[in-house]
């Protein structure tokens, strides 16, 4: 029995439960405050969602046992994962633990190695620059929506290559938010309700079907690109795009060169498992949906909160400008600059810590276990919250303060690995971490280099949905005048 000790006692039950609904009202009305309050109740706390018990782990050391040291006793599952599986299918984020998950992860790993991602960096930079240059100075914008749209379109360029038909990109951007709302609805409602022929359920099914059709078009587009690549014996290895650097100055990343550009997805299109052969069309769809969803929710949310925090802290903004000016001078950002922006990376990491992005993750016990002296039955939901761990005052001094300097190497030594879970941990750790950092740095550096954003809405309040998102975030861009050009006739960058 996992974690068995000489004595054990039932986990304490969180206060404030109501008949029939348990703690459901707390999770619905004040989820972040409720989850954070559980830390004072113990390392493992029982909550009730309706009649069903779930066990919330509040201690980072115990969470590490769930994710790493005793992972076989805690399978990826629970109500949230079950609902997401309807949407994702058997993508890497939802596929059950075991040989198939390991096989898919091995097939996808080359897509996300650092060298492969670097081949797409300058293409992504040109796309972000072209998009943000179209912003109108002095006109307020919905920053959260902007960041979701920008991260999705940038990821599409990186994933499927340049020249993706405009209607495909447009439909992706209109469908994904509605699909995510429908998926969230399925996690909240009883399972039998989501199976009824209700208008909302049917609309959700139609949207998912349309998304899969769009992904098919994107896959066919990318296959055609690969087929058009010249056959060169000195070309890149299988699974890597043959042309990493053509000009893509158009907003959609359309190549202006003579050859189309491949994308990261070529790794999966050319993958061939010795036992099962290439991935099926269904498997390619599942993985594409998983990747796209991660590209929107987590990355866009992090960037929105980061821009908000920069706007309210002049010293942080000044240091970012100084770093960018020292690295780039008068020229635009380049891929090779990303490793020379340590302070910007700290700012982004602090936004991840403070705002999630994920706030609730579930596992299901595969057998009876004992966690920190508390027996947990087989088949129970075990919950942990990156938000709770990343606001633990025992780990983070003044956890409600936005303090990028806490990630300076000397100070960061005191932060345990499992106290920062923006990308998870263990064998289910996010495979796209390296890509996420690349995209985050590209988008933020490109915006900060050209624009200063001023908050024009009330300070946003965190909303715990899939990620911890701002309820409303409106900001107005003004062209930035770098320090080196102030006081003379030179134009802003």
N, C-alpha and C positions, 0 to 999 in steps of 0.2 A: 504494500500500500504506500503510495507516494507521500513523502513527508511525515510518515508515522512517527510519533513520539510516545513516551511512556504514558502521558496523560493528555486528554483532549477535552475541549468544552465547546458547546455550540457557539457559533458566531453570534455576536450581539445583533439584535434587530434595530434598524434605524428608527428613531422616534417619528411620530407624525403620520402613521399609516391610518387609512380610513377603511371602513367596511367595504368589501367587494372590490374597490379599486386599489387598495394598498397604498403604495407611494406614487401611483400614477399621476396624481394631481401635482405632486411636487416636481416630477420630471417634466410635466407639461408646462407648468407656470414659471418655475425658477430652476431650470435644470443645472446650470453651472453653480449657482449658490448651494443647491442641495447636494450635489456631488462633492463640492469642496468641504461642506460641513461634515461629511462622513469621516474625514480624517481624524476628527476628535473622538470618534466612537470606537476606533480600533483599526488594526491592520487589515482585517477582513470583516466586512459588515454585510449583514443580510438585509435585502430590500425585497419588497413584494410588488410585482407588476400584475395587478389583478390578483388572482390566486397563486400565481407562479413566483417561486422564490428565485432570486439571483444573488450572487455573492460578489460584492464590490471589494476589490483589492486596492488599498490606499497606500501601502508601503512599497517603495520602489524595489527593495530587496526581494519581497515576496512576488512582485510582478516579474522580476527576472527569472524566478523559478518557473512561473507559468510560461514564459516566452522562450527560455533558453535551457535551463538545467534540467527541468522535468517536462519538457515540451510534449513528449509522447502521451502524457496524461491529459493534455488540454488541446483538443482539436479545434481548428478554426470552424466556428459555427455559432449558433444562436439565432434569434429572431431577425436581427439586422442582416446577417449574412444570408439567411434563407430568403429574405425579400430581395436582396441584391442579386442573388443567384438567378432569380426569375429574369432580371434585366441583363446581367452580365453573362449568363450561361456559365460555362466552365472556364472562365478566364483565370489568369494567374491569381487574382485577388480573392476569388471565391472557390476555386477548385479544392476538393478535399485533400487533406494531408495524405501523403503516401508516394508511391513510385511515380504516378502520373504527374503529380505536382512537381516532383524533382526533375522529371523529364522535360516538362514545359519550361521550367526555370533554366535548365541547361541550354535548351534551344534558344531562349530569349536573351541569355546573358551576353552574347557577343554584340547584340544591338545596343547595349548600354555600357560597353566598356569605354573608358575615357578617350582613347584614340579615335574610336568610331564616332563618338559624339562630336569630337573636335572637327570632324570633316563637315559638320553641318553648322558650325558656329557662325561663320561669316554670312552664310545665307540667312540665318535667323536674325543676325544684327541688321542686315539690309532691310529685311521685312519689317522689323520693329521700328527702324528709323523712318522708313517710308510711311508707315501707318501713323506714327505720332507726329510727324511733320505736318500732317493734315489738320491737327487740332487748331482751333481758332483762338487766338490770344484774347483773354478777357471774357470768354464765354464759358459759363459753368458747365461741368460735365458730371455724369454719374460715374464716379471713379471705380466703384465695385463692378459695375457692368462693363466699363472699359477694360478693366484688367482681366475679367473672364473672357471677353471677346478676343483680346489681344493674345492672351496665353493660348487659347484654343487655336486661333489662326496661325500663330507661330509654330505650335506643335504640329499642325497639319502639314505645314511646309517641311518641317524636319522629318515627320513620319512617312509621308507619302511622296515627297519630292515636289518639285516646282510644277507649275502649270495645272494644278488641280482645277477642274471646271468651277467657275465662279458660283454656279447655283448649288453645287455640292457643299462648298464652304459655307454659303449663306444658310442652307438648310441645317447644316450641323449646328450653327450658332443659334438658330431659332428653336431647334428641337431639344437640345441638351438640357436647358433649364427646365422645360416642361416635363421632360422625362425624369429628371432628378426629383422634382416635386411629387410626381406620381409614385416614384420609388419610396420616397419618405412616407407618403401616405400608406403604402403597403406595410411599412415597418410598424406603424402605429395601430392600424386596424386589425381586428381578429382575422385569422387566415380565411375563415369561411366567408367573410364579407368581401374580401378581395377576389373571390372566385365567382361572385354573383354577376349576372349580366347587366350591371349598372352602367350608366353612361360614362362615368369617370373611369371605370375599369376598362371599358371598350376603347375609350380614347387613348388610354395608356398603352394598350396592346397595339393600337394602330400606329402610335408614335414609335414604339420599339421596332415594329415591323418596317416602318419607313427608314429608321436609322440603319437597320441591317441592310436595306436595299442601297442606301447611300454608301455604306462601307463597301459593299460589293462593287459599286462604281469606282470608288477610290482604289480598291485592290486591282481592278481591271486596268485602271489608268496607270498604276504603278507597274504592273506586269508589262504593259506596252512600252513603258519607259525602259525597263530592263532589257526587253527584246531589241530595242533600238540602239542600245549601247554598242559601240564598236568592240570587236573581239580583239583584245590586245594581250599578248602573252605576258607583258610586264604590268598588267593591270592589277587592281587591288584584289585581295582574297575574296573568296565566295562569301556573299552576305554583306559586303561593303559596297557603297555606291561608287561607281567608277569616276564620277565627276563631282568633286566636292566643292568646287570653287567658282562656277560660272557666275555671270552677273544676274542678279535678281532684284532689280530696283523697283519693280512694280509691287503694289501693295499685296498682291496675292502670291508673290514670289515667282512669277512667271519668268522663265529664263530668257535673257536677251542674247544668249550665246547660240552657237550652232547645235549644241548637244543638250538633250534634257538632263536634268540632275536627278540622281536617285535619292532615296530616302532611307531612314533607319529601318523601315518595314521590310526592306529587301532581305534582311537577315532571316525573317520568318518565311518569306516567299521562296527562298532558296534552301531552307533547312530540310534535311532529309534524314530522319531517324533510321538507323540500321534495322530496327525491328518493325516499326509501324509505317515507315515511309514519310512522305511530306505531310504537313498539317492539312487537314480537310478544310473546306470552305467554311464550315460551321466553326471550327477551331480558330481560324483566322479572324472571323467576325468577333468571336468572344474575346480574343486577346485585344483586338482593336478597340472594342467598346471599353474594356478595362483601362487601356492606356489613355484613351480620350477623356474618360471621366476623371481620372487622376490629374490629367493636365489642366482641367478647368477648375475644379473645386479647390484643391489644396494650393496650387500655385497662384491662381488669381486672388484667392482670399488673402494669402500672405502678402502679396504685393499691395493690395488695397490698404491693409492695416499699416504696412511699412510707410507708404506715402503719407498716410494720416499722421503717423508719429513724427516723420521728418518735418511736416508742416507746422507742428506745434513745438519744435525744439530747434532753435536757430543754431545752437552749437553743433548739434549732430549734422545739420544741413551744411554748415561751414566746413566741417571736417570731411564730409563726403565730397564737396566741391574741391577742396584742396587735394584730396587723394586723386580724384579724376583728372584735375589739371596737371598734376605731377606726372601721371602715367600717360595721358593722351595728348597733352598740349593742345594745339589748335585743331587736331585732326579728329575724325570720328573714332569710336571704339572699334577695336579689332579683337578677334578670338584670342590672340596670344596675350591680351591685356588682362584677361579674367583672373589669372593667377596672381596679379599684382594689386588686387583690391581687397586686402584683408579687413579693413575697417567696414567696407560695404558688406562683406560677408557677415561680419559680426552684427551689423544692423539688421540684416535679414534673419539671422539666427535668433536674435532677440524677439523679433516679431513672431517667429514660429513658436518660441517659448511662451510668450505672453498670450497668444491668441489660438493656441492649438497646434495645427489646424483641426485635427481630429479630436473629438472630446469624449467619445465613448466607443470602446472596442470590446467585442465579446469572444469568448472561447467556450467550449462545451467539454465537460469532463468525460473521459473515455472509461473511467473506472472510479471507484471510491478513492478519495484522496484526503489528506490532512494538510491544511495550509496554516502554517504558523500556529499549530495547536488546535485548529478548528476543523472538524470533519465536514467534508463536502460530498454529497452523494453522487453516484454515477449519473450522467446525463444532465447535470445541473449547468446552468449558465454562470460563468465566471466573467466578471466585468472589470476592466481597468480603464482609467481615464488619463490620457496624456495631459489633459488640462490640469487635473488635480496634482499629478506628479510635478508638473512644471510651475506650479504655484505653491510648492511646499516651502514654508518659511525656514524649515530646518536645513534646506539645501540652498535656497536662493534668498539672500539678504534682500529685504524689502521687495517681495515678489510682485507687487502691483506697480512698481516703478519700471519704466522703460529705460534700460541701462545696457547699451551694447558693450560697454567696457567690462562687463562681467565675463565676457568671452575671451578676454586677453589671456594668453597661455598660462600665466602664473595663477590668476584668479580662477580660471576654469578647472584647474587641477582638483579643486574641492568638490566639483560637481560629478556625481556618480553617473555612470553610463545610462542606467535605467531611469534616471531622473529627467532625461531629455529623450522623448519618444516621438518626435515629429515624423520619423521614418520607420517607426517600429523597432523590433529587435529580433534576433534569432533567425531561424530559417525562413520565416515569413517577412523578414525585413524588406522594405520597399526596394524593388529591383531598379527603379528609376531614380534613385537618389542622386547619382552623378548628373543625370540629365536635368533634374529639377534645379540643382544648383547652377548649372550652366544657363538655363532659361531665366531663372530669377535674377542672376547677375546681369545678363544681357538686357533684360527689360528695364530693370531699375537704373543701371548705368546710362542707358540710352535716354531715358526720361530725365534723369537728374542733370545730365550733361546739357540738355537744351532748355528745360522748363523748371520754373519754380511754381509749385502748386499751393494755393491758399484755400483753406476750408471755408465753404460758403453755406454749409448746412450746420445745424446743431451738432455737437460732438456725438459721434455714433455710439450706439449701445451694442454690445456683443449679443448675437442671437445664435443659440446652439441648434443647428439643423444637421446637415451632414458635417459641415465644418462650423467653426465659430466665426460667423460672418457679421459684418456691420449691418445694422438695420437700415441705415440711410447714410450715404457718404457722397456729398456733392463738393467738388473742388474746382477752382478756376485756375487755368494755366496762364502764366506770364513768362515771356521769353527771358531767359536768364542772361545777365551781363556778367561774364567771368571777371574775376579780379584783375586779370592781366589787361583787360580792355576798358576798365572803368576810367572815366576822365578823358577818353579820346574818342575819335570818330569811328572806331571799328564797330562792326555790327555784332549783335549777340550770336553765340553759337546756336 
